[in-house]
């Protein structure tokens, strides 16, 4: 008996692993305007696509250093007051803030 693994949930949709690969390589992170920081380190208030988001909690912080000349980033998984969860990151060389669309 041959067993095959079914990756497609519904016809016409990409499997989850292909979608995550697509997002990682082809979806560019969007810049956000950081309006306020907590303890001069954690994001507290930011504006993304014209919407003001107030951070209720930071659930996870991690650093990522890329090989082959990429810039190091500090990531923050945040929960906002309206219940949305986002992954923000700071470019540590330039100091700019972005939202990771692939992680949303």
C-alpha positions in Angstrom: 0.0 0.0 0.0 1.4 3.4 -1.0 0.7 6.3 1.3 1.0 9.8 0.1 1.2 12.9 2.1 -1.5 15.4 1.3 -0.2 19.0 1.7 -3.1 20.9 0.2 -5.9 21.9 2.4 -8.2 23.3 -0.3 -7.7 23.3 -4.1 -5.8 26.2 -5.4 -3.9 27.1 -2.2 -0.2 26.7 -1.6 0.9 24.2 1.1 2.0 25.9 4.3 5.7 25.1 3.9 5.7 26.6 0.3 3.8 29.7 1.5 6.3 30.3 4.3 9.2 30.0 1.9 7.6 32.4 -0.5 7.0 34.9 2.2 10.6 34.6 3.5 12.1 35.3 0.1 9.7 37.5 -1.8 7.7 39.6 0.8 9.7 42.6 1.8 9.3 43.9 5.4 7.4 47.2 5.7 8.8 50.2 7.6 7.0 51.4 10.7 7.3 54.7 12.5 8.3 54.0 16.1 6.7 56.8 18.2 7.6 55.7 21.7 10.0 53.2 23.4 9.8 51.7 26.9 13.1 51.6 28.9 14.7 53.1 25.7 14.7 49.5 24.3 11.3 48.0 23.8 8.7 49.3 21.4 5.7 50.9 23.1 3.8 52.8 20.4 4.2 52.6 16.6 2.3 53.6 13.4 1.9 51.1 10.6 -0.1 51.8 7.4 -1.6 54.9 9.2 -2.9 52.9 12.2 -1.6 53.7 15.6 -0.7 50.6 17.6 0.0 50.6 21.3 1.9 47.6 22.6 0.4 45.8 25.5 3.1 43.2 26.0 6.3 42.0 24.4 6.2 38.2 24.5 9.6 37.4 23.0 12.8 39.1 22.0 15.7 37.6 20.0 18.7 38.7 18.0 19.5 37.4 14.5 22.9 38.0 12.8 22.9 37.2 9.1 25.9 35.7 7.4 27.3 36.9 4.1 27.1 40.6 4.9 23.5 40.9 6.1 22.7 43.4 8.8 22.0 42.2 12.3 18.4 42.5 13.5 16.7 42.5 16.9 13.2 40.9 16.8 10.2 41.6 19.1 7.0 39.6 19.1 4.4 42.0 20.5 0.7 42.0 21.4 -1.2 45.2 20.9 -4.1 46.6 22.9 -6.7 45.5 20.3 -5.3 41.9 20.5 -3.3 41.9 17.3 0.1 40.1 17.3 3.0 41.4 15.2 6.7 40.7 14.8 8.7 43.9 14.7 12.4 44.2 14.1 15.1 46.8 14.5 17.9 47.1 12.0 20.8 47.4 14.4 23.2 49.1 12.0 20.9 51.9 10.9 18.3 51.9 13.8 15.2 51.7 11.6 12.1 49.7 12.6 10.1 47.4 10.4 7.3 44.9 10.6 7.9 41.4 9.4 5.0 40.7 7.1 5.9 37.0 6.7 5.5 36.6 10.5 2.1 38.3 10.8 
